[in-house]
Amino acid sequence: MLKELFESSFYITYPPKKDMRVSINERTHSGNFSLSDSFSCKDCAACIADPSARENIKISASSLIHEVSMSEVTSFVKEDISENCDYILDDGTKTFILLEMTCSQPKYVDGSKRNKATKQLYETLVCLFANPDLKQHIESYVNKYVVFSWKNTQNDVDRNDKVEQGFLAFTDFSDETYSPDNYRNFDFDFKYKEIRYPHVLEWDKLK
């Protein structure tokens, strides 16, 4: 589903490299499943020591979920485009999600990583909405979310760490207000949600 949409539309706006055959891999999931981000895991000591630890988010869904890697989508593009999120997920009818993940220590998430993740999610939306077919497709969904998921790789959290100043209001989920059920409004009529591993992104509860 997502595969066909991207292959037929995305590369009209963003021409592919010369003589390259575009073929995007799409995976499907249902029930309980997890996703990992090889880019964030490769520098994570816990993931290097134990490959089974390479799990950045848990998702639960009763419907069939389609998933494509945004890095694969952009790998075919001739010209460099801005940094994008890790994955795009949808159920084909109701819910559309952009997902950015990382594993890190809290002080780094509260600092630059949350800010960078939010920027990547925003830049992905700019990229997708530049294509009329993709824009129309995305706008047809009832539930539209950008999700930042992070995994704490530090056992002892330093409670003296302070959140870096100057963040946009919707990027700052403090310990007091965080909940996997919370969300805030984002651009392009999307909602922003943060999921802290091992909390589960419950697809069926999104609305």
N, C-alpha and C positions, 0 to 999 in steps of 0.2 A: 504493500500500500504506500508507505512512505518512500520506498525504493522507486516505484513507478513515478510518483509525483516529482521527486527530485530529478530523476533522470530525464523526464520530459520537459521540465520547466526551469529548474535552477540554472542550468548551463546556457540558457538563452541570455540571461542577465549577466552571468559570469562565465564567459567562454572557457572551454577546457583547453588543456595543453594540446599542442599540435600532434596529430596522429595518435592520440590516446583514446582508447575505447573506455567509455565511462560505464562502470558496473558497480553499483553500491550494494553492499551486504546489508540485508535486513534480518534481524532476529525477532522472534516472537516469544512471549512469556505469558504464563498465567499461574494463578495460585500464588505461592510464596517464592520469590526469587530475589537475587541480589545482583548488584553491578559493582564493578571496580574500575578504577582509573589508573591505567598503567603509568601515566606521566607522573602522578603524585606518588604512586607506590614505589617507583624505582629509586627514590631518594629516602624512603622511609625505612628506618632500621628494623622496625618490627616486621614489615612486609618482606624485607630481604632475608631476615632470619627464619621466617615462617611463611612460605608462599600461600598457605591456607588462610592467612590473615588478610589477604588482599581482597577485602570486601569493604566497600565504602558506604553502601546504602542497602537497606532491606526494603523490599516493596511487596505489598500484598494486593492482589487484584483478582476478582472473580471473572472478569472479561479477558479477552485476548489483547495483549499489549504489544504494539509494534515498536521497534527500537532501531535507530540508526546512529552511527557515530558521526558527529559533526566534523571531526578531524578528517575522517575518510571522505566526506562530502567535499570539503575544501581542498583535499589533496589533488583533485583532478583539475583545479582551477589554474589557468595560465598565469594570472597576476596574483600577487599576494593580497589577501584581504585581512581585515582586522582579526584579532584574537576572538575565538568563539567558545561556546560552552562545550561540554563533553558529549552529551547525548540529547537526542530528541525522541520523545515518547508520545504515542497517542493510542487511543482505543478505537479509532476510526469513525467515531460518531459523536462523542460527548466531551472528552477531555484531552487536552493537548498540553504537554509539559516540555520545558527546556530545563536540563539538569546540568549543574556544575558541581563537581566534587573535589574534596581534598582530604588528606590526612595530615594532621599537624598538631602542634602544641597550642593550647588555648591562647597564649600571648601572641602567636603569629596570626591566628584567625581573627582575634580582636583587633589586630593591627591591619597590615596590608592585604592579607589574603581574602578577607570578607569583602573589602572594598574592590579588590581586583576581580573577584568572582562576580560581583554585582555588575561591574563594568562589562565583563565578558558576556553575561546574560543579556545586557542591554544591547551590546554591539551585535549579538546574534539576531536579535529582533530587528534591528536596523537592516541587517543583511537580508533577512528573509522577507521583510516587508517591501524591499526594493523590487521584488519580483511580483507582478500583478496576480499570477495564478496562485502562488504560495500565500500571498496576502489574503486573497479571497478564501482560500482553503482554511487558513488559520482562523480567520474571523468567523467562520461558520460554527466553531466550537462554543459550547455553553461555558465550559470551565477551561480557563487558560492560566497556567501557572509557570513562574520561573522558580526553580528550587535550588537552594544552596545546601549541600549536604557535606558535613565534615565529621571526621573520625578522630577522636582524641588519642594521640599516641604517647601521651605523658600520663603516668599513673598518679603522680602527686601534683595537683593543680596549685600553682602559686597564687594564692588569694590576693596578693598585693599587686598583681598585674592590673594596669588600668587600661581602659579602652581608649584607643587613640582618638584625639579630638578632631572635630571637623567632618565627621561622617554625615551623609545624608540620613535623615531620620529613619527611612524605611530599611536601612541596612543594619541597624543596631538592635539586636535582640539580646538584652541583658539576661543574666541568670535569673533575675526576678520575674521577668516577663516571658521568657522562653517557654514554649509548649509546642509539641509536634502538631497541635491542632490550630495554632495561631497563623495568621497571614496578614499581610499589609498590601495596600494597593501599589501597583507598579505601573510603568508606562505601557502604552499600546493596549490598554484595557486588560492587562495581565495582573495577577496577584503574586506577591513574593512570599515564599514559605521557606523556613529553615528547618532542616532535619538533622539532629545530632545522633550519630550512630551510637548505640544499636537501636535507637527508636525506628519504628517502621513507618514508611510512607504508605498510608492506607488509601489506595486509589479510590475505592468505592465510597469513601467519606468526603471526597473532594466535591465542592459545590460552589 
